[in-house]
Amino acid sequence: MLAASASGGGSFLPLLMIVLLFGVMYFMMIRPQQKRRREAAQMQSTLGAGSEVVTIGGLHGTVVETDNDTVTLEAAPGVHLRYARPAVARVISSKNEVPEPAAAPAVETITSPVEPVKD
């Protein structure tokens, strides 16, 4: 009778190990992938005309127009190519990004505590 109760308590440890394994896999693999997918979808939904982008195939171009499913890129002057939105891998620069002007360094006036000698 004592042996039966001891073996029943030992079966909880493998179940706990499996639950911990799934927890570690979620935080190490599934959650970061969901975050990357969410960021890519947000980036692709905010594309606008004038943005410079790179496609998943490595093509650099400027967005000319967009609609719900496609993006038209200008790869060279007069060369327009139509891509699916998910084919845009990253945005290099956006038309909405205005670089901030560099602040001029503050100029400090230093006065000498020593007065010149008068003749």
C-alpha contacts under 8 A as a table, 3 or more apart, distances in Angstrom:
res1	aa1	res2	aa2	distance
1	M	4	A	5.29
1	M	5	S	6.71
2	L	5	S	5.47
2	L	6	A	6.42
3	A	6	A	5.17
3	A	7	S	6.34
4	A	7	S	5.41
4	A	8	G	6.35
5	S	8	G	5.18
5	S	9	G	6.55
6	A	9	G	5.48
6	A	10	G	6.63
7	S	10	G	5.19
7	S	11	S	6.81
8	G	11	S	5.73
8	G	12	F	7.80
9	G	12	F	6.02
10	G	13	L	5.94
11	S	14	P	6.08
11	S	15	L	7.06
12	F	15	L	5.35
12	F	16	L	6.26
13	L	16	L	5.05
13	L	17	M	6.24
14	P	17	M	5.02
14	P	18	I	6.31
15	L	18	I	5.20
15	L	19	V	6.33
16	L	19	V	5.15
16	L	20	L	6.17
17	M	20	L	5.07
17	M	21	L	6.08
18	I	21	L	5.01
18	I	22	F	6.32
19	V	22	F	5.23
19	V	23	G	6.22
20	L	23	G	4.94
20	L	24	V	6.16
21	L	24	V	5.21
21	L	25	M	6.20
22	F	25	M	5.06
22	F	26	Y	6.12
23	G	26	Y	5.16
23	G	27	F	6.44
24	V	27	F	5.33
24	V	28	M	5.95
25	M	28	M	5.14
25	M	29	M	5.53
25	M	30	I	6.85
26	Y	29	M	5.63
26	Y	30	I	4.86
26	Y	31	R	5.91
27	F	30	I	6.37
27	F	31	R	5.47
27	F	32	P	7.29
28	M	31	R	6.85
28	M	32	P	6.90
29	M	32	P	5.92
29	M	33	Q	6.41
30	I	33	Q	5.32
30	I	34	Q	6.29
31	R	34	Q	5.16
31	R	35	K	6.30
32	P	35	K	5.03
32	P	36	R	6.28
33	Q	36	R	5.15
33	Q	37	R	6.18
34	Q	37	R	5.08
34	Q	38	R	6.11
35	K	38	R	5.13
35	K	39	E	6.22
36	R	39	E	5.15
36	R	40	A	6.16
37	R	40	A	5.17
37	R	41	A	6.18
38	R	41	A	5.20
38	R	42	Q	6.20
39	E	42	Q	5.13
39	E	43	M	6.15
40	A	43	M	5.08
40	A	44	Q	6.11
40	A	89	A	7.70
41	A	44	Q	5.14
41	A	45	S	6.11
41	A	86	P	7.70
42	Q	45	S	5.19
42	Q	46	T	6.43
43	M	46	T	5.42
43	M	47	L	6.72
43	M	90	R	7.67
43	M	91	V	7.69
44	Q	47	L	5.56
44	Q	85	R	6.10
44	Q	86	P	6.77
44	Q	88	V	6.86
45	S	85	R	7.93
47	L	51	S	6.82
47	L	63	V	7.76
47	L	66	T	7.54
48	G	51	S	5.97
48	G	63	V	6.58
48	G	64	V	7.91
48	G	65	E	7.03
48	G	66	T	6.74
48	G	94	S	7.73
48	G	95	K	7.59
49	A	62	T	7.56
49	A	63	V	4.84
49	A	64	V	4.90
49	A	65	E	5.36
49	A	66	T	7.18
49	A	95	K	7.37
50	G	62	T	5.83
50	G	63	V	5.27
50	G	64	V	6.30
50	G	94	S	6.67
50	G	95	K	5.21
51	S	62	T	5.58
51	S	63	V	5.36
51	S	91	V	6.97
51	S	92	I	7.53
51	S	93	S	5.70
51	S	94	S	4.17
51	S	95	K	5.25
52	E	60	H	7.30
52	E	61	G	5.74
52	E	62	T	4.40
52	E	63	V	6.35
52	E	91	V	5.99
52	E	92	I	5.35
52	E	93	S	5.17
52	E	94	S	6.24
53	V	60	H	5.86
53	V	61	G	5.62
53	V	62	T	6.16
53	V	63	V	7.25
53	V	88	V	6.81
53	V	89	A	7.55
53	V	90	R	5.80
53	V	91	V	4.34
53	V	92	I	5.30
53	V	93	S	7.15
54	V	57	G	7.91
54	V	58	G	5.82
54	V	59	L	5.49
54	V	60	H	4.59
54	V	61	G	6.53
54	V	88	V	6.07
54	V	89	A	5.79
54	V	90	R	5.52
54	V	91	V	6.42
54	V	92	I	7.11
55	T	58	G	5.21
55	T	59	L	5.28
55	T	60	H	6.72
55	T	87	A	5.49
55	T	88	V	4.24
55	T	89	A	4.90
55	T	90	R	6.98
56	I	59	L	7.52
56	I	87	A	5.51
56	I	88	V	5.95
56	I	89	A	4.97
57	G	87	A	7.90
59	L	75	A	7.53
60	H	75	A	6.46
61	G	73	L	5.52
61	G	74	E	5.35
61	G	75	A	4.48
61	G	76	A	7.55
62	T	73	L	5.26
62	T	74	E	5.17
62	T	75	A	6.67
63	V	66	T	7.50
63	V	71	V	6.80
63	V	72	T	5.88
63	V	73	L	4.50
63	V	74	E	6.36
64	V	71	V	7.73
64	V	72	T	5.55
64	V	73	L	5.49
64	V	74	E	6.30
65	E	71	V	6.13
65	E	72	T	5.30
65	E	73	L	7.40
66	T	69	D	7.89
66	T	70	T	5.98
66	T	71	V	4.51
66	T	72	T	6.15
67	D	70	T	5.54
67	D	71	V	6.54
69	D	84	A	5.88
69	D	85	R	5.84
70	T	82	R	6.56
70	T	83	Y	5.47
70	T	84	A	4.34
70	T	85	R	5.11
71	V	82	R	5.70
71	V	83	Y	5.26
71	V	84	A	6.07
71	V	85	R	5.76
72	T	80	H	6.40
72	T	81	L	5.48
72	T	82	R	4.29
72	T	83	Y	6.21
73	L	80	H	5.49
73	L	81	L	5.15
73	L	82	R	6.21
73	L	83	Y	7.53
74	E	77	P	6.78
74	E	78	G	7.00
74	E	79	V	5.52
74	E	80	H	4.50
74	E	81	L	6.32
75	A	79	V	5.76
75	A	80	H	6.40
75	A	81	L	7.16
76	A	79	V	5.15
76	A	80	H	7.66
83	Y	87	A	6.43
83	Y	88	V	7.92
84	A	87	A	5.49
84	A	88	V	7.67
85	R	88	V	5.85
86	P	89	A	7.40
88	V	91	V	7.77
91	V	94	S	6.90
93	S	97	E	6.97
94	S	97	E	5.32
95	K	98	V	7.54
112	S	115	E	7.30
